[in-house]
């Protein structure tokens, strides 16, 4: 694929803390790295279905070489740069968010 998606399952800490233990357990058992990996597998399977449909329809699937991949990354980097600037303007440490997200992708990507 030509993308990496970041999904978040978030809840206000104060709201979570007010939940009874049985409901906290439901949330805890259905979140975390294992659940993220499960959703990743679902997305990968959906990508394969789309890929197979495209191939069957006669579409040409192009795999970018390293040089072309870098060219695309450079061209698209303006979106990231603009987002970092916009979020920094709202008081967020957006550069750190991007760095942390990239580190997590590297750590868990297979």
N, C-alpha and C positions, 0 to 999 in steps of 0.2 A: 504494500500500500504506500501511498504518498502522504501518510499522516501518522501522527501519534496522538491519541486522545487521552486526556486526563479526566477521570471521573472522580467525583467526590460525594461521599455519603456523610453529611455533616448534620450536627444538631447542637443547639445552644447548650453549653455545659450546665447552666442552671436548670434548664428544662429537663435534661437527662438526669441530673441529681435528684429531681423531684419524683422521678418514676419509681414505682415499687420494684423490688428486686426481680420479680418474675419478668417484668417487661424489659428491664435492663438486660437480663439474660437473653431475651429474644433478639435485642439489638446487637449485643455482643457476639452472639452466635451467628449472626448474619451480616457481619461487617469484618473489616480487617483484610490482611494480605491474601488470605485464602479465598475470600469472597471476591476480591479484586481479580485474582487469577482466574476464578470461574467466569466472571464477566468477560475477561480477556479472551478466554477460550470460546465463549459464545460469539464474540465479535469476529474472531478469526474464522469460525465456521461460517458465519454470514458472509464474510469476505470471499471465502472459497466458493460459495454458491454463486455470488455475483460474478466472480472470475470465470467460473465454468459456463455460466449463461453467456457471457461476453464472447468466450472462445467458440462456443457452439454456434453463436450468431455470426461468426466469421470476423470478429473484431481482431485487430492486430494488437497484441499486448507487448508493450515496449518496456524493457528493463533498462534503466539508466545506468551507464557506467559511472565510475567514481568521479571523473571530471565533470560530467553533466550533472550529477547529483550535487556537487559543490556549487556549480553555477546556479542551480535552482535554489539552493540554500542561501546563497548570497542575494539573489533577487528577492526572495521572500523575507529576508531578515528585516526589511523595513517594517513589516507588520509587527514583529516582535519588538523592535526598537520603539515604535510608536506606542505600543501597549505599555511597555515599561515606563515610558515618559508619562503617559496618561495616568497610570496607577500610582506612580511616584507623586504626581500632583495631588492625588487623593490621600497621600500620607502612608501609602503602603511601601514596604521594602520589596518592590516588584522585581528588581534584579536578583535578589536572593530567592524569591519564589521561582523564577525561571531556572536559576542554578540548581536549586533543590529538586525541581521537577525533572530536570535533565539527569541529575544523579540517580534519582529513583528509576527512571526509564533505563538507564545503563545497568543499574543493579539487577532489575527484574526482567529485562527483555531477554528473550531466548530466540 
